[in-house]
Each structure stands twice: as C-alpha cells, then as structure tokens.
C-alpha cells in the first residue's frame, strides 16, 4: 500500500514534466479505441506511422542539441532537399559510394558555413540559418535544373529507406540508432553537459572555461549532418532526389523537440522526448486522416493538441 501511495505522490509531482509521455499514451489509446475498425492498430499502419515520422525524429534529435545550446536551425528542411539532390546526382554519375559521401559532405559543409557565420561573424543563428534555407534551396534547384533525379540502385534504396536492416524497416533502424547515439551524447558525455551549460548561461559557461563558440560550432555541424542524412533517407525511400524534399520540415522538427520538453531558450531538453514528440505528431496526423477529417480540420486539431501539451508542460516548469 505504501508503494502505491508513493507512486501517486511522485506522479502528482512530476506528471506535468512527463506530459509528452502521458499525452502520447492518451492520444494513442484514443485513436486505437475510436479507430479500431479502421485498422489503426494494424501492423502495416503502425509501421507506416514509424516510417513517416522517422526522418523528422532524426532531425529532432539534432535539433534538441541546437535548442539546448540556446541556438536554432531553420535550414534543416532545405539542407535535406539539397542532400537528396547531391546524393542522387553523385550516384547517377559516380556510384553509390560517392553518392553517400556527397550527401554527408553536403551536411558537413553547410554546418561549417552556419557555424562560422554565427560564431566568427557573430550573426544570430536565426538569421544565419534563415539565409541558408534560401541558399540551400536555390543551389538544389540550380544543380538539378528543378528536375527529379531518379535513383535505381537497389543497395542504396534498401539501406537508406526502402528495405529492412537486421529485420527492422531501415527507416526505423536509423531512427533508433540516431536516437540512442543522441541520448548517450546528450546525457552521458562531457560534450552534452557543455551544451546544457552553454544554453543555460553562456556567461557562466565562459567563466567556467568552456569554449562556447566551439560548442555552438559543432552543434551546427551535427544539425546539418543529420539534415543531410534525412535527405538521403528521403531519397532512398522515394527512389529520387529533388529539391522539394524536406520542404517545411523545420517547423515539424522544432515542434517535435519543443513538444518533447526541449526549451526554446536553451539549457533544457531530452532526446527521447523529442523522438516521442515526433512520433506523437505522426500518430495525430495518421489518426486524423483515418477519421476522415479534411486537411484544414487536421491542421486545427493538430495545432490545438500540440499547444495544449506544451502549455501544460511549461506551466509545470513555472511552478517548480
């Protein structure tokens, strides 16, 4: 009996901080019950939800690091589109190895540019990445001639989106792998602790000997690299690279991270929460579609649920 009482006491104290997990379960059960006859719980539908949200979740992991450091990256969607194009073009003319290298190098180069402009020229990352959003999209349109570039190499598409890896759909495998790596880095390494310190109070971090510009520089590289990986996964899943891929994803990625408990003001976040946040958005989208709601109604319902969840979570932080 005492254990039960302790459980309810702890739950009462922490439920607001864990609202994303509670909300995910509530939303999932709601759709599972109301849409039972519509196949919501079917294996294919559950896997589809995972596949549809895996790419957003991967970028949300990196966005957690960015937001926790007190910065923001608005270029992730355009970088994903650019990486899908560079990967597809390199595969077409030089083969799979060069295609993978081109995609990853795209992310690293963009990340270096974002990092240098924001840390050396002291341009806020909001403006830096907003400009890079347009630059990346323009470059991808230019080098592709606004055309789609097909990818017919099965080994690539199987590994980066369409196939299975170790018995797990490849997109889910990538999401789980990046999520685990991100969680370990964020919670169990010196780099992760420094990110939180920089985002919590940059002046105190400087006085404690942390090279804050270096931390922000590498965080921006990680963000662009994960965006490039997302673009490569888009290309593998759809068997094509085109500049439109990833368009608008930056909003979904930021929403997933914030919904998962990451603060827009830095110093606080959780990688696991960001992944759950992405999955929750995917569940909501899928459930609303199966309910037969029109697209405008879906936007209203989805927005209301997200705002409610974040508002409850933030009010809990203000009381602690």
C-alpha positions in Angstrom: 0.0 0.0 0.0 2.9 2.4 0.8 4.4 1.7 -2.5 1.2 2.7 -4.2 0.9 5.8 -2.2 4.5 6.8 -3.0 3.8 6.2 -6.7 0.8 8.5 -6.7 2.6 11.2 -4.7 5.5 11.1 -7.2 3.2 11.1 -10.1 1.4 14.1 -8.8 4.7 16.0 -8.5 6.1 15.0 -11.9 3.2 14.5 -14.3 3.5 17.9 -15.9 7.2 17.3 -16.7 6.3 14.0 -18.3 3.2 15.3 -20.2 4.7 14.2 -23.5 4.8 10.5 -22.5 1.4 10.7 -20.9 0.0 12.6 -23.8 1.4 10.1 -26.3 -0.3 7.2 -24.5 -3.6 9.1 -24.2 -3.6 10.1 -27.9 -2.6 6.6 -29.0 -5.3 4.9 -26.9 -7.9 7.4 -28.1 -7.2 6.6 -31.7 -6.8 2.9 -31.0 -10.3 2.8 -29.5 -12.1 5.1 -31.8 -10.5 3.8 -35.0 -10.3 0.1 -34.1 -12.5 -0.8 -37.0 -10.5 1.4 -39.4 -7.3 -0.5 -38.9 -5.3 1.9 -36.8 -3.8 -0.9 -34.8 -2.9 -3.0 -37.8 0.8 -3.8 -38.2 1.0 -2.0 -41.5 -0.5 1.2 -40.1 1.8 1.2 -37.1 4.9 0.6 -39.3 3.7 3.4 -41.6 3.5 5.8 -38.7 7.0 4.9 -37.8 8.3 5.3 -41.3 6.5 8.6 -41.8 7.9 10.1 -38.6 11.4 8.5 -38.5 13.0 11.2 -40.7 11.5 14.0 -38.6 12.6 12.2 -35.4 16.2 12.0 -36.7 16.4 15.8 -37.3 14.6 16.4 -34.0 17.4 14.6 -32.2 19.9 17.1 -33.6 17.6 20.0 -33.0 17.5 19.1 -29.4 21.2 19.8 -29.2 20.8 23.0 -31.1 18.0 24.4 -29.0 19.6 23.2 -25.8 22.7 25.3 -26.7 20.5 28.4 -27.0 20.5 28.4 -30.8 18.2 27.5 -33.6 18.5 26.0 -37.1 15.9 26.9 -39.7 17.8 25.4 -42.6 17.3 21.7 -41.9 14.5 21.2 -44.4 16.3 22.9 -47.3 19.5 21.0 -46.4 17.6 17.7 -46.6 16.4 18.6 -50.1 19.9 19.7 -51.2 21.5 16.5 -49.8 18.9 14.3 -51.6 19.9 16.0 -54.9 23.6 15.9 -54.4 23.3 12.2 -53.4 21.2 11.3 -56.4 23.4 13.1 -58.8 26.6 11.5 -57.4 25.0 8.1 -57.5 23.9 8.6 -61.1 27.3 9.6 -62.4 29.8 8.0 -59.9 28.2 5.3 -58.0 26.8 4.5 -54.5 30.0 5.2 -52.5 30.4 8.7 -54.0 26.7 9.3 -53.6 26.8 8.6 -49.8 29.9 10.7 -49.5 28.4 13.6 -51.4 25.3 13.6 -49.2 27.2 13.5 -45.9 29.7 16.1 -47.2 26.8 18.4 -48.1 25.7 18.4 -44.5 29.2 19.0 -43.1 29.9 21.9 -45.5 26.6 23.6 -44.7 27.1 23.0 -41.0 30.6 24.6 -41.2 29.3 27.6 -43.0 26.4 28.0 -40.5 28.8 27.6 -37.6 31.5 30.0 -38.9 29.0 32.8 -39.8 27.3 32.5 -36.4 30.4 32.2 -34.2 33.0 34.2 -36.2 30.9 36.9 -37.7 28.5 36.8 -34.7 25.4 36.7 -36.8 22.5 35.2 -34.8 21.7 31.6 -35.9 18.1 32.6 -36.6 19.3 34.9 -39.4 22.2 32.7 -40.5 20.1 29.6 -41.0 17.2 31.6 -42.4 19.6 32.8 -45.1 21.0 29.3 -45.5 17.4 28.0 -46.0 17.1 30.0 -49.2 20.7 29.4 -50.3 20.4 25.6 -50.0 17.1 25.5 -51.8 18.5 27.7 -54.6 21.6 25.5 -55.0 19.5 22.4 -55.1 17.2 23.9 -57.7 20.2 25.1 -59.8 22.2 21.9 -59.9 19.1 19.7 -60.5 17.5 22.0 -63.0 14.4 21.7 -60.8 14.1 18.1 -62.1 13.8 14.9 -60.1 16.9 12.7 -60.2 16.0 9.0 -60.1 17.9 6.5 -58.0 17.8 3.0 -59.4 20.5 1.4 -57.2 18.7 -1.1 -55.0 21.5 -1.5 -52.5 21.3 2.2 -51.7 17.5 2.4 -51.6 17.3 -0.7 -49.4 19.9 0.6 -46.9 18.6 4.2 -46.9 14.8 3.9 -46.7 13.0 1.1 -48.5 14.4 -2.1 -47.2 15.0 -3.8 -43.9 18.1 -3.8 -41.7 18.5 -6.7 -39.2 14.8 -7.4 -39.5 13.8 -3.8 -38.8 12.5 -1.4 -41.5 15.5 0.7 -42.4 13.9 4.0 -41.5 13.1 2.7 -38.1 16.6 1.3 -37.7 18.1 4.7 -38.5 15.7 6.4 -36.1 16.5 4.1 -33.2 20.3 4.2 -33.9 20.4 8.0 -34.1 18.1 8.3 -31.1 20.3 6.1 -28.9 23.5 7.8 -30.0 22.0 11.2 -29.5 20.7 10.3 -26.0 24.1 8.9 -24.9 25.9 12.0 -26.2 23.4 14.4 -24.6 23.2 12.7 -21.2 26.4 10.8 -20.7 29.3 12.8 -22.2 31.2 16.0 -21.4 30.1 17.5 -24.7 26.4 17.0 -23.8 26.9 18.6 -20.4 28.7 21.5 -22.0 25.8 22.0 -24.4 23.4 22.3 -21.5 25.8 24.7 -19.7 26.1 27.0 -22.7 22.4 27.1 -23.3 21.7 27.6 -19.6 24.0 30.6 -19.1 26.6 31.4 -21.7 28.4 33.9 -19.5 28.8 31.3 -16.7 29.9 28.7 -19.2 32.6 31.1 -20.5 33.9 31.7 -17.0 34.0 28.0 -16.2 36.4 27.5 -19.1 34.0 26.2 -21.8 34.8 27.3 -25.3 31.2 28.3 -26.1 31.8 29.2 -29.7 33.4 25.8 -30.3 30.3 24.1 -28.8 27.9 26.1 -30.9 30.1 25.5 -34.0 30.0 21.7 -33.6 26.3 21.7 -32.7 25.5 23.4 -36.0 27.6 20.8 -37.9 25.7 18.0 -36.2 22.4 19.6 -37.1 23.2 20.0 -40.8 24.7 16.5 -40.9 21.5 14.9 -39.5 19.5 17.0 -42.0 21.7 15.7 -44.8 21.1 12.1 -43.5 17.4 12.9 -43.5 17.6 14.0 -47.2 19.5 10.8 -48.0 16.7 8.8 -46.4 14.1 10.7 -48.3 15.9 9.9 -51.5 16.2 6.2 -50.6 12.6 5.9 -49.6 11.2 7.7 -52.7 13.9 6.4 -55.1 14.5 10.0 -56.2 16.3 13.2 -55.2 14.5 16.5 -55.6 14.7 20.0 -54.1 11.2 19.8 -52.7 12.1 17.0 -50.2 12.2 18.3 -46.7 10.3 21.5 -47.5 8.7 22.9 -44.4 10.2 20.1 -42.2 12.0 22.7 -40.0 8.6 23.6 -38.3 7.8 19.9 -37.6 11.3 19.3 -36.3 11.2 22.2 -33.9 7.7 21.3 -32.8 8.7 17.7 -32.1 11.7 18.9 -30.0 9.7 21.5 -28.0 6.8 19.1 -27.6 9.2 16.6 -26.2 10.4 19.0 -23.5 13.2 21.0 -25.1 13.3 24.6 -24.2 13.4 27.2 -26.9 15.6 29.3 -24.5 18.3 26.7 -24.1 19.6 24.7 -21.1 17.0 22.0 -21.0 15.9 19.2 -23.2 15.6 15.4 -23.8 16.4 13.4 -26.9 14.0 10.6 -26.0 11.3 13.2 -25.5 12.0 14.7 -29.0 11.7 11.3 -30.6 8.4 10.7 -28.8 7.3 14.2 -29.8 7.9 13.3 -33.4 6.0 10.0 -33.0 3.1 11.8 -31.3 2.8 14.2 -34.2 2.8 11.2 -36.6 0.1 9.4 -34.6 -2.0 12.6 -34.6 -1.6 13.0 -38.3 -2.4 9.4 -39.1 -5.4 9.3 -36.7 -6.9 12.4 -38.1 -6.6 11.1 -41.6 -8.3 7.8 -40.7 -11.1 9.8 -39.0 -11.8 11.4 -42.4 -11.0 15.0 -41.4 -10.2 17.4 -44.2 -6.8 18.9 -44.3 -7.8 22.3 -42.8 -9.5 20.5 -39.9 -6.4 18.3 -39.4 -4.2 21.4 -39.1 -6.6 22.9 -36.5 -6.9 19.8 -34.4 -3.1 19.0 -34.6 -2.2 22.5 -33.6 -4.6 22.6 -30.7 -3.3 19.3 -29.3 0.3 20.4 -29.6 -0.3 23.8 -28.0 -2.2 22.2 -25.1 0.5 19.7 -24.4 3.3 22.3 -24.5 1.2 24.8 -22.4 0.6 22.1 -19.6 4.3 21.2 -19.6 5.5 24.8 -19.5 3.1 25.6 -16.7 4.5 22.8 -14.7 8.0 24.1 -15.1 7.0 27.5 -13.9 5.6 26.0 -10.7 8.8 24.1 -9.9 
